[in-house]
């Protein structure tokens, strides 16, 4: 990470130094928001959360070797701090300053109800064939994670591929104005976070903040087959590219050829004469790739090099990770998160599997008034898609289990939590089964994986 001069910090944050004994040329080795990981010579940024106030740790951070700290509270301030109006805003200002004034990287910003992390990974994979890229790590896609990601940009970074999450109206707008992206991409508008916003119309409004914030020279990349396409397109006064995974779509970027190869993925042709072997199964992944190629085409990525890169593409942790266990189980670990649309897509992937198909599905959170209906519909989908066994996990998933039974599926099991699910699952397993794990993150279905490996040892 590049060091920061005091002069740069003051310029970025409009801060005022308080009792600092060094000049504007003094360099901070790095910037930290965690008082437990203070390094000598760093600048400490205390953040205020619902359960804590980082200002309580400023004195300790300075004693541990921090050269200075930001201070956002009114009234008397301790020695050794730089006073700012708000420390979170200051952190964001530091990230933006580093991006636009020091590194000067191009930016692709991605949001959407589902698929944004996978699309981010695919965009990074494709652009990485030509550029030095940096992508959002893990779930660093919020008010704190985005500026922290920006502060990690190396001097030679050419393109920052940034994921933007959403917990309510105006958050995406704030982050988009901070990033000033060259391209703004919306994967889709679903029902994730409907508990927070109340309707898909409001969710579309929130996602649309990215498009509204684009400069006229930027490009909006939108899902052609979405019922919100016209609304989103109308928010941008510049160029719009559309994408679809369906060869019959009217999208500007779509596969010319699409050959399904089960769990092995697809053979695809997006550019005439260029066949790609794409190892990610599921139609939703073709949609994600179409979105990513819309970006890569703008960045003049060579289709042949793109095809080579896609052979080796790897998604972020717990996103449809396919693992063949020595005991003969095929594990589809998609346990990072879940919403109705992504659940249905994952079940379609499970349908490609040979042998018995087992679905371990947990609660879908943040659905508000739509919660019971969503779990009821999911149970019906499971029954319709030829699943051989359903293990539903969590309080909300009782509705799913009842619905699946009512639609004729047997056997159907239910467990109140992941620990109870492990005991129920083991006796149901057989060599050659394919097992899907998917639920909202709070359910923690990934904790079943060690139990599956243990079953291997005991088989």
FENUR-V668722 format. One record per residue. N is the residue number from 1. RES is the residue in one small letter. PHI is phi in whole degrees, -180 to 180 (999 if undefined). OMEGA is omega in degrees with one decimal (* if undefined). Layout:
# FENUR-V668722
n=N res=RES phi=PHI omega=OMEGA
n=N res=RES phi=PHI omega=OMEGA
This chain:
# FENUR-V668722
n=1 res=x phi=999 omega=178.3
n=2 res=x phi=-68 omega=174.8
n=3 res=x phi=-70 omega=-179.3
n=4 res=x phi=-120 omega=172.5
n=5 res=x phi=-82 omega=175.6
n=6 res=x phi=-57 omega=-179.8
n=7 res=x phi=-61 omega=178.5
n=8 res=x phi=-67 omega=179.7
n=9 res=x phi=-61 omega=-179.8
n=10 res=x phi=-66 omega=179.3
n=11 res=x phi=-68 omega=-177.1
n=12 res=x phi=-71 omega=-171.0
n=13 res=x phi=-105 omega=-171.9
n=14 res=x phi=55 omega=-177.5
n=15 res=x phi=-85 omega=176.9
n=16 res=x phi=-125 omega=-177.6
n=17 res=x phi=-74 omega=179.7
n=18 res=x phi=-125 omega=175.0
n=19 res=x phi=57 omega=174.1
n=20 res=x phi=-93 omega=-173.4
n=21 res=x phi=-97 omega=-177.7
n=22 res=x phi=-122 omega=-174.2
n=23 res=x phi=-86 omega=-179.7
n=24 res=x phi=-64 omega=-180.0
n=25 res=x phi=-83 omega=-178.8
n=26 res=x phi=-60 omega=-176.9
n=27 res=x phi=-105 omega=169.0
n=28 res=x phi=-92 omega=-176.0
n=29 res=x phi=-69 omega=177.9
n=30 res=x phi=-162 omega=179.1
n=31 res=x phi=-121 omega=-176.0
n=32 res=x phi=-132 omega=173.7
n=33 res=x phi=-109 omega=-176.0
n=34 res=x phi=-114 omega=-177.3
n=35 res=x phi=-67 omega=178.9
n=36 res=x phi=-86 omega=-177.2
n=37 res=x phi=-127 omega=-179.5
n=38 res=x phi=-76 omega=174.1
n=39 res=x phi=-112 omega=-178.4
n=40 res=x phi=-56 omega=176.5
n=41 res=x phi=86 omega=-176.6
n=42 res=x phi=-86 omega=170.4
n=43 res=x phi=-105 omega=-178.9
n=44 res=x phi=-95 omega=178.3
n=45 res=x phi=-112 omega=-179.4
n=46 res=x phi=-82 omega=179.8
n=47 res=x phi=-103 omega=-179.3
n=48 res=x phi=-108 omega=178.6
n=49 res=x phi=-117 omega=-178.7
n=50 res=x phi=-66 omega=-174.8
n=51 res=x phi=-114 omega=-176.3
n=52 res=x phi=-151 omega=176.4
n=53 res=x phi=-135 omega=-177.4
n=54 res=x phi=-61 omega=178.0
n=55 res=x phi=-62 omega=178.7
n=56 res=x phi=-66 omega=-175.6
n=57 res=x phi=-110 omega=-177.4
n=58 res=x phi=-62 omega=-178.5
n=59 res=x phi=-59 omega=178.9
n=60 res=x phi=-63 omega=-179.7
n=61 res=x phi=-63 omega=178.5
n=62 res=x phi=-65 omega=178.2
n=63 res=x phi=-68 omega=-179.8
n=64 res=x phi=-81 omega=175.8
n=65 res=x phi=124 omega=174.7
n=66 res=x phi=-61 omega=-178.8
n=67 res=x phi=-75 omega=179.2
n=68 res=x phi=-166 omega=177.2
n=69 res=x phi=-142 omega=170.7
n=70 res=x phi=-79 omega=-179.3
n=71 res=x phi=-142 omega=-175.1
n=72 res=x phi=-114 omega=-180.0
n=73 res=x phi=-89 omega=175.7
n=74 res=x phi=-73 omega=177.7
n=75 res=x phi=83 omega=-174.9
n=76 res=x phi=-65 omega=179.0
n=77 res=x phi=-120 omega=177.7
n=78 res=x phi=-71 omega=176.2
n=79 res=x phi=-71 omega=175.7
n=80 res=x phi=85 omega=-179.1
n=81 res=x phi=-123 omega=174.1
n=82 res=x phi=-112 omega=-175.7
n=83 res=x phi=-80 omega=175.9
n=84 res=x phi=-131 omega=-178.7
n=85 res=x phi=-73 omega=-178.4
n=86 res=x phi=-155 omega=-173.3
n=87 res=x phi=-73 omega=176.4
n=88 res=x phi=-67 omega=177.0
n=89 res=x phi=-61 omega=178.8
n=90 res=x phi=-64 omega=177.3
n=91 res=x phi=-62 omega=178.1
n=92 res=x phi=-65 omega=178.0
n=93 res=x phi=-65 omega=176.6
n=94 res=x phi=-64 omega=178.5
n=95 res=x phi=-62 omega=-179.9
n=96 res=x phi=-65 omega=179.2
n=97 res=x phi=-63 omega=179.8
n=98 res=x phi=-63 omega=-179.8
n=99 res=x phi=-65 omega=-168.9
n=100 res=x phi=-91 omega=-175.7
n=101 res=x phi=-101 omega=-174.0
n=102 res=x phi=-106 omega=-178.2
n=103 res=x phi=-92 omega=179.0
n=104 res=x phi=61 omega=177.7
n=105 res=x phi=-83 omega=171.5
n=106 res=x phi=-78 omega=-173.2
n=107 res=x phi=-129 omega=167.5
n=108 res=x phi=-114 omega=-179.5
n=109 res=x phi=-112 omega=-173.7
n=110 res=x phi=-129 omega=171.8
n=111 res=x phi=-140 omega=-178.9
n=112 res=x phi=153 omega=-178.8
n=113 res=x phi=-71 omega=176.3
n=114 res=x phi=-139 omega=173.7
n=115 res=x phi=81 omega=-174.7
n=116 res=x phi=-70 omega=179.7
n=117 res=x phi=-70 omega=177.2
n=118 res=x phi=-62 omega=178.5
n=119 res=x phi=-63 omega=175.7
n=120 res=x phi=-58 omega=-179.9
n=121 res=x phi=-62 omega=-179.4
n=122 res=x phi=-71 omega=175.7
n=123 res=x phi=-60 omega=179.9
n=124 res=x phi=-63 omega=178.2
n=125 res=x phi=-61 omega=-177.4
n=126 res=x phi=-70 omega=-179.1
n=127 res=x phi=-67 omega=179.9
n=128 res=x phi=-66 omega=176.2
n=129 res=x phi=-74 omega=-176.4
n=130 res=x phi=-130 omega=-171.9
n=131 res=x phi=-127 omega=168.4
n=132 res=x phi=-83 omega=-174.7
n=133 res=x phi=-115 omega=170.5
n=134 res=x phi=-137 omega=-179.0
n=135 res=x phi=-118 omega=177.0
n=136 res=x phi=-55 omega=176.8
n=137 res=x phi=-82 omega=174.4
n=138 res=x phi=50 omega=-178.7
n=139 res=x phi=-109 omega=178.9
n=140 res=x phi=-79 omega=-172.5
n=141 res=x phi=-118 omega=-176.2
n=142 res=x phi=-116 omega=-175.0
n=143 res=x phi=-58 omega=178.9
n=144 res=x phi=-94 omega=-175.4
n=145 res=x phi=-65 omega=-179.3
n=146 res=x phi=-63 omega=178.6
n=147 res=x phi=-64 omega=176.3
n=148 res=x phi=-63 omega=175.9
n=149 res=x phi=-63 omega=-179.7
n=150 res=x phi=-62 omega=-179.2
n=151 res=x phi=-68 omega=178.2
n=152 res=x phi=-90 omega=179.7
n=153 res=x phi=-62 omega=175.7
n=154 res=x phi=-82 omega=-173.6
n=155 res=x phi=-57 omega=-175.8
n=156 res=x phi=-96 omega=176.7
n=157 res=x phi=-64 omega=-179.5
n=158 res=x phi=-99 omega=-179.6
n=159 res=x phi=-137 omega=173.2
n=160 res=x phi=-102 omega=179.0
n=161 res=x phi=-100 omega=-166.8
n=162 res=x phi=-114 omega=174.3
n=163 res=x phi=-93 omega=178.9
n=164 res=x phi=-120 omega=175.3
n=165 res=x phi=-93 omega=-174.9
n=166 res=x phi=-152 omega=173.2
n=167 res=x phi=-121 omega=-179.9
n=168 res=x phi=163 omega=178.5
n=169 res=x phi=-64 omega=174.4
n=170 res=x phi=81 omega=179.2
n=171 res=x phi=-68 omega=179.6
n=172 res=x phi=-62 omega=179.8
n=173 res=x phi=-61 omega=-179.5
n=174 res=x phi=-58 omega=-177.1
n=175 res=x phi=-72 omega=178.3
n=176 res=x phi=-66 omega=178.0
n=177 res=x phi=-67 omega=175.8
n=178 res=x phi=-69 omega=-174.5
n=179 res=x phi=-81 omega=-174.8
n=180 res=x phi=50 omega=-172.2
n=181 res=x phi=-71 omega=173.3
n=182 res=x phi=-77 omega=175.8
n=183 res=x phi=-136 omega=176.1
n=184 res=x phi=-120 omega=-171.9
n=185 res=x phi=-119 omega=172.3
n=186 res=x phi=-112 omega=-177.6
n=187 res=x phi=-72 omega=-178.2
n=188 res=x phi=-174 omega=174.4
n=189 res=x phi=-124 omega=-179.7
n=190 res=x phi=-116 omega=-177.2
n=191 res=x phi=-114 omega=174.9
n=192 res=x phi=-57 omega=-179.8
n=193 res=x phi=71 omega=179.9
n=194 res=x phi=-64 omega=176.0
n=195 res=x phi=-62 omega=-178.5
n=196 res=x phi=-77 omega=-170.4
n=197 res=x phi=-110 omega=170.9
n=198 res=x phi=94 omega=-178.2
n=199 res=x phi=-159 omega=175.7
n=200 res=x phi=-67 omega=176.8
n=201 res=x phi=-59 omega=178.6
n=202 res=x phi=-69 omega=177.5
n=203 res=x phi=-64 omega=176.9
n=204 res=x phi=-62 omega=177.1
n=205 res=x phi=-61 omega=-179.5
n=206 res=x phi=-66 omega=178.8
n=207 res=x phi=-65 omega=-179.0
n=208 res=x phi=-66 omega=176.8
n=209 res=x phi=-59 omega=176.1
n=210 res=x phi=-62 omega=-177.4
n=211 res=x phi=-70 omega=178.3
n=212 res=x phi=-61 omega=-174.4
n=213 res=x phi=-86 omega=-178.9
n=214 res=x phi=-69 omega=171.2
n=215 res=x phi=-72 omega=-175.6
n=216 res=x phi=-64 omega=179.4
n=217 res=x phi=-82 omega=-178.6
n=218 res=x phi=-83 omega=-178.1
n=219 res=x phi=-116 omega=173.6
n=220 res=x phi=-92 omega=-179.6
n=221 res=x phi=-116 omega=-167.4
n=222 res=x phi=-129 omega=179.1
n=223 res=x phi=-74 omega=-172.1
n=224 res=x phi=-63 omega=-173.1
n=225 res=x phi=-95 omega=178.3
n=226 res=x phi=-75 omega=175.4
n=227 res=x phi=-71 omega=176.6
n=228 res=x phi=-105 omega=-175.6
n=229 res=x phi=-59 omega=-177.4
n=230 res=x phi=-63 omega=178.2
n=231 res=x phi=-62 omega=-177.6
n=232 res=x phi=-67 omega=178.9
n=233 res=x phi=-60 omega=-179.1
n=234 res=x phi=-69 omega=179.8
n=235 res=x phi=-83 omega=-174.1
n=236 res=x phi=-116 omega=-179.6
n=237 res=x phi=-96 omega=-179.2
n=238 res=x phi=-116 omega=-175.3
n=239 res=x phi=-71 omega=177.5
n=240 res=x phi=-125 omega=170.9
n=241 res=x phi=-111 omega=179.4
n=242 res=x phi=-116 omega=-178.0
n=243 res=x phi=-139 omega=176.1
n=244 res=x phi=-161 omega=173.1
n=245 res=x phi=-89 omega=-176.5
n=246 res=x phi=-98 omega=179.1
n=247 res=x phi=-60 omega=-178.8
n=248 res=x phi=-88 omega=-177.7
n=249 res=x phi=-71 omega=174.8
n=250 res=x phi=-91 omega=-177.0
n=251 res=x phi=-62 omega=177.0
n=252 res=x phi=-75 omega=175.0
n=253 res=x phi=-127 omega=-178.8
n=254 res=x phi=-159 omega=178.0
n=255 res=x phi=-72 omega=173.4
n=256 res=x phi=-80 omega=178.8
n=257 res=x phi=-140 omega=-178.6
n=258 res=x phi=-145 omega=-179.3
n=259 res=x phi=-116 omega=-176.9
n=260 res=x phi=-79 omega=-178.4
n=261 res=x phi=-128 omega=176.4
n=262 res=x phi=62 omega=-180.0
n=263 res=x phi=-69 omega=178.4
n=264 res=x phi=-81 omega=175.7
n=265 res=x phi=105 omega=-170.3
n=266 res=x phi=-142 omega=159.8
n=267 res=x phi=-109 omega=-171.3
n=268 res=x phi=-131 omega=172.8
n=269 res=x phi=-133 omega=176.6
n=270 res=x phi=-99 omega=177.1
n=271 res=x phi=-124 omega=-174.1
n=272 res=x phi=-52 omega=176.8
n=273 res=x phi=85 omega=-178.6
n=274 res=x phi=-114 omega=178.3
n=275 res=x phi=-91 omega=179.2
n=276 res=x phi=-112 omega=168.8
n=277 res=x phi=-93 omega=-173.3
n=278 res=x phi=-110 omega=-167.5
n=279 res=x phi=-83 omega=-177.4
n=280 res=x phi=-99 omega=-178.2
n=281 res=x phi=-76 omega=176.1
n=282 res=x phi=104 omega=178.6
n=283 res=x phi=-63 omega=-179.7
n=284 res=x phi=-65 omega=178.1
n=285 res=x phi=-74 omega=173.8
n=286 res=x phi=-66 omega=176.1
n=287 res=x phi=-60 omega=179.3
n=288 res=x phi=-62 omega=179.8
n=289 res=x phi=-67 omega=177.0
n=290 res=x phi=-60 omega=177.0
n=291 res=x phi=-62 omega=-179.2
n=292 res=x phi=-66 omega=-179.9
n=293 res=x phi=-70 omega=175.0
n=294 res=x phi=-59 omega=176.5
n=295 res=x phi=-71 omega=-175.1
n=296 res=x phi=-63 omega=178.6
n=297 res=x phi=-63 omega=177.0
n=298 res=x phi=-61 omega=-179.6
n=299 res=x phi=-86 omega=174.3
n=300 res=x phi=58 omega=174.1
n=301 res=x phi=-74 omega=179.9
n=302 res=x phi=-72 omega=-177.2
n=303 res=x phi=-59 omega=179.9
n=304 res=x phi=-66 omega=177.6
n=305 res=x phi=-67 omega=177.2
n=306 res=x phi=-62 omega=179.6
n=307 res=x phi=-61 omega=177.6
n=308 res=x phi=-64 omega=-179.1
n=309 res=x phi=-66 omega=-176.4
n=310 res=x phi=-66 omega=177.5
n=311 res=x phi=-59 omega=-174.2
n=312 res=x phi=-109 omega=-173.2
n=313 res=x phi=-63 omega=176.7
n=314 res=x phi=-130 omega=179.9
n=315 res=x phi=-87 omega=175.6
n=316 res=x phi=-63 omega=-174.1
n=317 res=x phi=-56 omega=175.6
n=318 res=x phi=70 omega=173.0
n=319 res=x phi=-111 omega=178.4
n=320 res=x phi=44 omega=174.8
n=321 res=x phi=-77 omega=179.1
n=322 res=x phi=-100 omega=-175.1
n=323 res=x phi=-133 omega=174.9
n=324 res=x phi=-92 omega=179.3
n=325 res=x phi=-85 omega=-178.3
n=326 res=x phi=-58 omega=-179.3
n=327 res=x phi=-78 omega=178.5
n=328 res=x phi=97 omega=175.5
n=329 res=x phi=-81 omega=169.5
n=330 res=x phi=-105 omega=-176.6
n=331 res=x phi=-103 omega=171.3
n=332 res=x phi=-106 omega=-173.7
n=333 res=x phi=-96 omega=-179.7
n=334 res=x phi=-120 omega=-166.6
n=335 res=x phi=-89 omega=-176.2
n=336 res=x phi=-68 omega=-178.7
n=337 res=x phi=-162 omega=-178.0
n=338 res=x phi=-158 omega=171.6
n=339 res=x phi=-147 omega=-177.2
n=340 res=x phi=-53 omega=-178.6
n=341 res=x phi=-63 omega=-177.6
n=342 res=x phi=-72 omega=174.6
n=343 res=x phi=-62 omega=-178.5
n=344 res=x phi=-63 omega=178.5
n=345 res=x phi=-62 omega=-179.8
n=346 res=x phi=-66 omega=178.1
n=347 res=x phi=-65 omega=175.7
n=348 res=x phi=-63 omega=177.0
n=349 res=x phi=-63 omega=177.5
n=350 res=x phi=-57 omega=179.5
n=351 res=x phi=-63 omega=178.5
n=352 res=x phi=-74 omega=-169.9
n=353 res=x phi=-72 omega=169.4
n=354 res=x phi=-78 omega=176.2
n=355 res=x phi=73 omega=-178.1
n=356 res=x phi=-72 omega=-177.8
n=357 res=x phi=-117 omega=-177.9
n=358 res=x phi=-112 omega=179.6
n=359 res=x phi=-117 omega=171.6
n=360 res=x phi=-107 omega=-172.9
n=361 res=x phi=-121 omega=-178.9
n=362 res=x phi=-114 omega=-177.2
n=363 res=x phi=-55 omega=167.5
n=364 res=x phi=-102 omega=-173.4
n=365 res=x phi=-97 omega=173.7
n=366 res=x phi=63 omega=179.4
n=367 res=x phi=-102 omega=175.2
n=368 res=x phi=57 omega=-176.9
n=369 res=x phi=-67 omega=-179.3
n=370 res=x phi=-85 omega=-170.7
n=371 res=x phi=-58 omega=-175.6
n=372 res=x phi=-65 omega=179.2
n=373 res=x phi=-61 omega=-178.1
n=374 res=x phi=-63 omega=-180.0
n=375 res=x phi=-71 omega=175.9
n=376 res=x phi=-65 omega=178.7
n=377 res=x phi=-64 omega=179.5
n=378 res=x phi=-63 omega=177.2
n=379 res=x phi=-60 omega=178.1
n=380 res=x phi=-66 omega=178.4
n=381 res=x phi=-61 omega=-179.5
n=382 res=x phi=-58 omega=-179.9
n=383 res=x phi=-66 omega=-177.6
n=384 res=x phi=-72 omega=-171.4
n=385 res=x phi=-93 omega=171.8
n=386 res=x phi=75 omega=176.3
n=387 res=x phi=-71 omega=-176.7
n=388 res=x phi=-88 omega=178.0
n=389 res=x phi=-154 omega=174.1
n=390 res=x phi=-117 omega=168.7
n=391 res=x phi=-115 omega=-179.8
n=392 res=x phi=-92 omega=-173.1
n=393 res=x phi=-128 omega=175.5
n=394 res=x phi=112 omega=-176.2
n=395 res=x phi=-58 omega=-176.6
n=396 res=x phi=-67 omega=-174.8
n=397 res=x phi=-78 omega=171.4
n=398 res=x phi=-60 omega=176.8
n=399 res=x phi=-62 omega=177.8
n=400 res=x phi=-60 omega=-178.5
n=401 res=x phi=-62 omega=179.3
n=402 res=x phi=-61 omega=-179.3
n=403 res=x phi=-65 omega=179.5
n=404 res=x phi=-63 omega=177.2
n=405 res=x phi=-62 omega=-179.8
n=406 res=x phi=-63 omega=179.0
n=407 res=x phi=-87 omega=173.6
n=408 res=x phi=101 omega=-179.2
n=409 res=x phi=-79 omega=172.8
n=410 res=x phi=-152 omega=-1.5
n=411 res=x phi=-84 omega=173.1
n=412 res=x phi=-125 omega=179.2
n=413 res=x phi=-117 omega=176.6
n=414 res=x phi=-137 omega=176.2
n=415 res=x phi=-132 omega=-178.3
n=416 res=x phi=-71 omega=-178.1
n=417 res=x phi=-155 omega=-175.4
n=418 res=x phi=-64 omega=-178.8
n=419 res=x phi=-64 omega=177.6
n=420 res=x phi=-67 omega=179.2
n=421 res=x phi=-63 omega=-178.6
n=422 res=x phi=-59 omega=-179.3
n=423 res=x phi=-67 omega=179.6
n=424 res=x phi=-73 omega=-172.4
n=425 res=x phi=-75 omega=-171.8
n=426 res=x phi=-51 omega=-178.4
n=427 res=x phi=-68 omega=-176.2
n=428 res=x phi=-90 omega=-171.3
n=429 res=x phi=-83 omega=175.0
n=430 res=x phi=-140 omega=174.8
n=431 res=x phi=-56 omega=178.9
n=432 res=x phi=95 omega=177.6
n=433 res=x phi=-70 omega=167.6
n=434 res=x phi=-113 omega=-171.9
n=435 res=x phi=-122 omega=177.4
n=436 res=x phi=-101 omega=172.8
n=437 res=x phi=-113 omega=176.9
n=438 res=x phi=-157 omega=177.9
n=439 res=x phi=-170 omega=171.5
n=440 res=x phi=-65 omega=-171.7
n=441 res=x phi=-58 omega=-176.6
n=442 res=x phi=-64 omega=179.7
n=443 res=x phi=-75 omega=176.6
n=444 res=x phi=71 omega=-179.8
n=445 res=x phi=-64 omega=178.6
n=446 res=x phi=-61 omega=178.1
n=447 res=x phi=-69 omega=176.0
n=448 res=x phi=-76 omega=-173.6
n=449 res=x phi=-59 omega=176.9
n=450 res=x phi=-58 omega=178.7
n=451 res=x phi=-69 omega=176.7
n=452 res=x phi=-66 omega=177.8
n=453 res=x phi=-69 omega=177.1
n=454 res=x phi=-67 omega=176.5
n=455 res=x phi=-59 omega=176.6
n=456 res=x phi=-57 omega=-177.3
n=457 res=x phi=-68 omega=-175.8
n=458 res=x phi=-91 omega=-174.0
n=459 res=x phi=-67 omega=*
